[in-house]
Amino acid sequence: MEKYMVEKLTDASSTFREMQMRMADPDVAADPAEFQRVAKAASDLEPTSNAFAQHQELEKQIQDARAYLKEVQDDYEMAEFARQEIGELEAQQAELEALLKTLLLPKDAMDDKNIMLEVRAGAGGDEAGIWAGDLYRMYLKFAQKEGWKVVLLSSTEAETGGYKEVIAQIIGDAVYSKLKWEAGVHRVQRVPATESAGRVHTSTATICIMPEVEDVDVTLNMNDVDVKFARSSGAGGQNVNKVESAVDLFHKPSGIRVFCQEDRTQAKNRERAFQILRAKLFDLELQKQQDEIYAARKSQVGTGDRSEKIKTYNYKDARMSEHRLKLNYDLNKVMDGDIGPCIEALIAADQQERLKDLADKMVVA
């Protein structure tokens, strides 16, 4: 194992033990917020620390086996047995070393966050709105499979079905780490329900995945925000068209507009609208950082350009094509929310690229 890896792993194991000791400290235990922070740090480091301990134990076993081989080298059968054992131990060690390299890769600080999912109809007229609705339902099904909670925050329905735009909050375990790979343009090729001549149309919808942020994460000058109230439209009971419960925000520096009318009360819609606005502003800054990172890496896989067509859904061939991976998936399974295998493949491909970058840096160093 390379020296830099041993140093990093030793530091990680030392920090893990320190976090365990801090969790036993009465002062830390008395502070719920600090205890949660320390427990989270320990939990993140535990797989790395355990794997490194296993690697060290395997190294000791290999050294013992090699010493034994020297002792019995004149005994063919015993020497052959020792060589076989060394080979098996070295194979385990190599597998563990590959895992440790992956565990040492820097973790995206946003990965553990909940998200705001925005699905927006793109090119294709009425069919684009219908397609946006289909994609939104696909993500609802995936969230259900993952055990996540989905809260509808804002929606503008299309006249012929689906949505012009829909925004939802998704709450659960490491939501951003999985759904961030879905950001981009999703293209569909199919015969629309609105097409009488049976011709195949191409339509698009844009997916935006925004990590949920706290008030302290975004500096928001209220003088930059125009706040207006309006009467809600659509289903909603007696309040609809009678009370100005809908909230319309316009952020002047960025040009971002947020309209929220899903709740019956103005206060709740105002809270949700500002929640969406903060997420959008944070996402703008995050996108700038990611553009710099992926441009430097010249990555083929990533959460890069939002205008990039990342997937094509071909209904005639019942195929979903993932362009970054150059792989195809069963369309029926995908639309039923079974997008996990594709996401896992994207994560694995990104890890391989980052490992290659790390190895290249070590060669230069």
NULUM-79884 format. One line per field, with one value per residue (C-alpha): chain; x, y, z. Coordinates in nm, 3 decimals. Layout:
N
cadena = [A|...]
x = [X|...]
y = [Y|...]
z = [Z|...]
END
This chain:
365
cadena = [A|A|A|A|A|A|A|A|A|A|A|A|A|A|A|A|A|A|A|A|A|A|A|A|A|A|A|A|A|A|A|A|A|A|A|A|A|A|A|A|A|A|A|A|A|A|A|A|A|A|A|A|A|A|A|A|A|A|A|A|A|A|A|A|A|A|A|A|A|A|A|A|A|A|A|A|A|A|A|A|A|A|A|A|A|A|A|A|A|A|A|A|A|A|A|A|A|A|A|A|A|A|A|A|A|A|A|A|A|A|A|A|A|A|A|A|A|A|A|A|A|A|A|A|A|A|A|A|A|A|A|A|A|A|A|A|A|A|A|A|A|A|A|A|A|A|A|A|A|A|A|A|A|A|A|A|A|A|A|A|A|A|A|A|A|A|A|A|A|A|A|A|A|A|A|A|A|A|A|A|A|A|A|A|A|A|A|A|A|A|A|A|A|A|A|A|A|A|A|A|A|A|A|A|A|A|A|A|A|A|A|A|A|A|A|A|A|A|A|A|A|A|A|A|A|A|A|A|A|A|A|A|A|A|A|A|A|A|A|A|A|A|A|A|A|A|A|A|A|A|A|A|A|A|A|A|A|A|A|A|A|A|A|A|A|A|A|A|A|A|A|A|A|A|A|A|A|A|A|A|A|A|A|A|A|A|A|A|A|A|A|A|A|A|A|A|A|A|A|A|A|A|A|A|A|A|A|A|A|A|A|A|A|A|A|A|A|A|A|A|A|A|A|A|A|A|A|A|A|A|A|A|A|A|A|A|A|A|A|A|A|A|A|A|A|A|A|A|A|A|A|A|A|A|A|A|A|A|A|A|A|A|A|A|A]
x = [0.000|0.123|0.266|0.011|-0.272|-0.125|-0.090|-0.448|-0.589|-0.390|-0.526|-0.882|-0.855|-0.709|-0.993|-1.250|-1.113|-1.112|-1.480|-1.568|-1.400|-1.580|-1.915|-1.843|-1.764|-2.047|-2.022|-2.077|-2.357|-2.534|-2.541|-2.775|-2.656|-2.286|-2.344|-2.525|-2.241|-1.975|-2.183|-2.226|-1.849|-1.778|-2.036|-1.881|-1.532|-1.623|-1.623|-1.278|-1.133|-1.270|-1.147|-0.800|-0.787|-0.879|-0.608|-0.347|-0.455|-0.428|-0.076|0.024|-0.120|0.067|0.397|0.338|0.253|0.570|0.780|0.618|0.693|1.064|1.053|0.886|1.035|1.198|0.860|0.679|0.325|0.353|0.524|0.248|-0.013|0.164|0.185|-0.185|-0.268|-0.047|-0.220|-0.566|-0.464|-0.305|-0.623|-0.830|-0.583|-0.598|-0.977|-0.972|-0.716|-0.946|-1.228|-1.004|-0.912|-1.282|-1.346|-1.067|-1.224|-1.352|-1.722|-1.963|-2.064|-2.418|-2.471|-2.658|-2.901|-3.268|-3.353|-3.589|-3.686|-3.791|-3.939|-3.996|-4.152|-3.917|-3.952|-4.248|-4.563|-4.845|-4.652|-4.366|-4.608|-4.740|-4.381|-4.292|-4.584|-4.463|-4.113|-4.249|-4.450|-4.136|-3.948|-4.243|-4.227|-3.849|-3.886|-4.146|-3.910|-3.635|-3.866|-3.840|-4.110|-4.228|-4.395|-4.543|-4.435|-4.541|-4.697|-4.833|-5.046|-5.044|-5.374|-5.367|-5.227|-4.900|-4.712|-4.550|-4.349|-4.361|-4.141|-4.135|-3.930|-3.787|-3.685|-3.486|-3.147|-2.878|-3.132|-2.897|-2.622|-2.852|-3.077|-2.806|-2.720|-3.068|-3.008|-3.023|-3.245|-3.453|-3.570|-3.864|-3.940|-4.294|-4.634|-4.812|-5.169|-5.247|-5.113|-5.389|-5.167|-4.954|-4.625|-4.336|-4.254|-3.948|-4.010|-3.798|-3.821|-3.550|-3.476|-3.311|-3.195|-3.133|-2.993|-3.212|-3.041|-3.079|-3.136|-2.772|-2.648|-2.780|-2.746|-3.078|-3.131|-3.504|-3.470|-3.384|-3.713|-4.051|-4.328|-4.680|-4.994|-5.264|-5.575|-5.514|-5.649|-5.755|-5.874|-5.863|-6.207|-6.363|-6.036|-5.978|-6.037|-6.159|-5.845|-5.506|-5.321|-5.090|-4.741|-4.541|-4.170|-3.932|-3.560|-3.437|-3.059|-3.103|-3.437|-3.572|-3.950|-4.127|-4.505|-4.653|-5.022|-5.031|-5.126|-5.447|-5.268|-5.066|-4.811|-4.736|-4.712|-4.478|-4.256|-4.244|-4.178|-3.876|-3.760|-3.762|-3.595|-3.309|-3.259|-3.250|-2.998|-2.778|-2.801|-2.682|-2.365|-2.323|-2.357|-2.077|-1.848|-1.942|-1.882|-1.527|-1.464|-1.596|-1.435|-1.101|-1.160|-1.310|-1.548|-1.772|-1.988|-2.116|-2.386|-2.260|-2.431|-2.805|-2.863|-2.698|-2.926|-2.844|-3.115|-3.341|-3.658|-3.752|-4.102|-4.096|-3.796|-3.895|-3.546|-3.399|-3.054|-2.815|-2.583|-2.311|-2.263|-2.358|-2.584|-2.947|-3.211|-3.560|-3.796|-4.094|-3.892|-3.746|-4.085|-4.204|-3.938|-3.665|-3.384|-3.156|-2.932|-2.863|-2.782|-2.548|-2.368|-2.322|-2.181|-1.939|-1.825|-1.766|-1.564|-1.345|-1.277|-1.186|-0.958|-0.783|-0.743|-0.599|-0.354|-0.246|-0.180|0.031|0.241|0.303|0.390]
y = [0.000|0.349|0.563|0.843|0.591|0.453|0.807|0.903|0.578|0.610|0.963|0.847|0.565|0.802|1.051|0.770|0.664|1.029|1.065|0.751|0.890|1.223|1.045|0.905|1.253|1.368|1.727|1.611|1.374|1.664|1.866|1.688|1.893|1.835|1.467|1.423|1.596|1.377|1.060|1.144|1.200|0.866|0.688|0.828|0.714|0.371|0.179|0.320|0.247|-0.111|-0.184|-0.051|-0.271|-0.573|-0.477|-0.458|-0.796|-0.949|-0.800|-0.969|-1.302|-1.274|-1.205|-1.505|-1.726|-1.618|-1.690|-2.034|-2.096|-2.042|-2.297|-2.569|-2.494|-2.836|-3.007|-2.989|-3.046|-2.806|-2.542|-2.572|-2.532|-2.217|-2.068|-2.130|-1.960|-1.660|-1.629|-1.629|-1.374|-1.144|-1.161|-1.058|-0.780|-0.645|-0.643|-0.462|-0.211|-0.123|-0.063|0.156|0.373|0.433|0.510|0.769|0.966|1.306|1.292|1.546|1.767|1.782|1.405|1.365|1.648|1.634|1.789|2.004|1.821|2.047|1.898|2.151|2.087|2.168|2.147|1.964|2.162|1.976|1.648|1.809|1.881|1.526|1.396|1.615|1.456|1.106|1.183|1.328|1.008|0.803|0.986|0.945|0.568|0.564|0.767|0.520|0.228|0.409|0.486|0.862|1.121|1.351|1.688|1.879|2.243|2.408|2.307|2.457|2.208|2.188|2.224|1.877|1.696|1.676|1.985|2.295|2.290|2.095|2.129|1.880|1.832|1.481|1.386|1.076|0.913|1.062|1.170|1.413|1.149|0.944|1.189|1.445|1.224|1.290|1.662|1.749|1.715|1.398|1.337|1.117|0.970|0.834|0.881|1.137|1.084|1.415|1.287|1.164|1.062|0.821|1.003|0.976|1.307|1.412|1.611|1.708|1.792|1.937|1.794|2.012|1.859|2.122|2.034|2.166|2.447|2.622|2.996|3.041|2.875|3.154|3.528|3.673|4.049|4.105|4.433|4.218|4.026|4.148|3.970|3.969|3.784|3.647|3.435|3.065|2.878|2.517|2.267|2.381|2.430|2.752|2.948|2.926|3.259|3.418|3.465|3.586|3.279|3.230|3.383|3.519|3.593|3.763|3.779|4.081|4.007|3.652|3.689|3.383|3.377|3.141|3.099|2.888|2.810|2.447|2.525|2.687|2.950|3.248|3.198|2.839|2.927|3.215|2.983|2.728|2.993|3.128|2.770|2.712|3.047|2.975|2.633|2.783|3.051|2.796|2.570|2.851|2.887|2.510|2.475|2.728|2.524|2.196|2.347|2.436|2.092|1.890|2.119|2.059|1.684|1.677|1.425|1.207|1.131|1.391|1.629|1.877|2.102|2.136|2.175|1.840|1.565|1.286|1.030|0.932|0.730|0.544|0.395|0.213|0.006|0.003|0.135|0.406|0.513|0.663|0.873|0.933|0.559|0.454|0.188|0.091|-0.003|-0.156|0.140|-0.022|-0.091|0.260|0.431|0.213|0.379|0.118|0.370|0.239|0.023|0.320|0.549|0.287|0.252|0.631|0.643|0.358|0.526|0.855|0.677|0.514|0.851|1.010|0.717|0.762|1.135|1.054|0.803|1.055|1.317|1.071|0.992|1.365|1.414]
z = [0.000|-0.093|0.187|0.138|0.184|0.505|0.644|0.555|0.693|1.015|1.060|0.990|1.244|1.504|1.449|1.475|1.815|1.926|1.825|2.020|2.329|2.287|2.269|2.616|2.750|2.986|2.857|2.498|2.600|2.774|2.450|2.200|1.900|1.972|2.050|1.717|1.531|1.698|1.648|1.278|1.238|1.409|1.194|0.874|0.975|1.114|0.780|0.693|1.037|1.040|0.687|0.770|1.082|0.867|0.617|0.895|1.031|0.683|0.648|0.973|0.856|0.524|0.703|0.931|0.631|0.449|0.756|0.777|0.406|0.470|0.751|0.541|0.198|0.186|0.242|-0.094|0.037|0.331|0.115|-0.146|0.128|0.255|-0.097|-0.149|0.181|0.091|-0.246|-0.085|0.178|-0.083|-0.296|0.010|0.083|-0.275|-0.264|0.069|-0.060|-0.352|-0.103|0.112|-0.186|-0.249|0.118|0.113|-0.172|-0.054|0.026|-0.121|0.172|0.031|0.008|0.336|0.266|0.172|-0.163|-0.363|-0.683|-0.970|-1.286|-1.564|-1.906|-2.192|-2.570|-2.716|-2.640|-2.462|-2.471|-2.273|-1.987|-1.994|-1.997|-1.697|-1.510|-1.602|-1.474|-1.150|-1.089|-1.164|-0.888|-0.650|-0.704|-0.652|-0.332|-0.208|-0.276|-0.080|0.213|0.160|0.232|-0.049|0.015|-0.279|-0.249|-0.573|-0.902|-1.222|-1.409|-1.789|-1.975|-2.133|-1.829|-1.642|-1.529|-1.667|-1.345|-1.019|-0.712|-0.424|-0.110|-0.064|0.288|0.380|0.419|0.189|-0.075|-0.253|-0.287|-0.513|-0.693|-0.781|-1.080|-1.227|-1.291|-1.659|-1.965|-2.001|-2.359|-2.458|-2.802|-2.834|-2.996|-2.775|-2.658|-2.833|-3.171|-3.402|-3.695|-3.490|-3.548|-3.302|-3.130|-2.932|-2.614|-2.315|-1.947|-1.725|-1.382|-1.118|-0.788|-0.521|-0.176|0.104|0.292|0.625|0.658|0.761|0.439|0.216|0.266|0.150|0.144|0.180|-0.012|-0.316|-0.297|-0.424|-0.231|-0.372|-0.270|-0.495|-0.489|-0.534|-0.832|-0.872|-0.614|-0.255|-0.106|0.018|0.033|-0.343|-0.521|-0.195|0.015|-0.111|0.020|-0.282|-0.258|-0.552|-0.491|-0.733|-0.655|-0.850|-0.870|-1.005|-1.183|-0.999|-0.952|-0.711|-0.695|-0.415|-0.362|-0.248|0.113|0.234|0.443|0.326|0.606|0.506|0.136|0.220|0.424|0.142|-0.123|0.066|0.125|-0.251|-0.321|-0.081|-0.236|-0.586|-0.486|-0.311|-0.615|-0.843|-0.639|-0.613|-0.990|-1.043|-0.816|-0.988|-1.333|-1.227|-1.076|-1.369|-1.626|-1.456|-1.454|-1.804|-1.654|-1.868|-1.564|-1.327|-1.221|-1.479|-1.732|-1.668|-2.042|-2.113|-2.245|-2.004|-2.085|-2.372|-2.314|-2.633|-2.602|-2.938|-2.828|-2.457|-2.379|-2.159|-2.277|-2.019|-2.238|-1.979|-1.926|-2.281|-2.127|-2.186|-1.928|-1.940|-1.992|-1.818|-1.504|-1.508|-1.535|-1.247|-1.029|-1.067|-1.132|-0.855|-1.082|-1.311|-1.017|-0.867|-1.202|-1.221|-0.867|-0.947|-1.271|-1.090|-0.821|-1.086|-1.250|-0.918|-0.830|-1.166|-1.096|-0.754|-0.902|-1.169|-0.901|-0.702|-1.013|-1.070|-0.704]
END
